[in-house]
């Protein structure tokens, strides 16, 4: 997977996968990345497979522009809207 640049987003550096985020979503992004890191570690061990992933945590005003051409972006957007983070 090629590493895409997101010039309008910040990045959380402490994770083994890219985590890009909008301003104002820092706490939510941290929680999502920590939760994903635990799940990813478990699945990587259980399946003996290491997927290349990138997490985007977007503010509402940036969602459509960043995920317009991503089928999974729409599903992720719906999940995050209902999330209790």
Buried (B, 14 or more C-beta within 10 A) or exposed (E): EEEEEBEEBBEBEEBEBBBBBBEEBEEBBBBBBBEBBEEBEEEEEEEEEEEEEEBBBBBEEBBEEBBEEEEEBEEBBEEBEEEEE
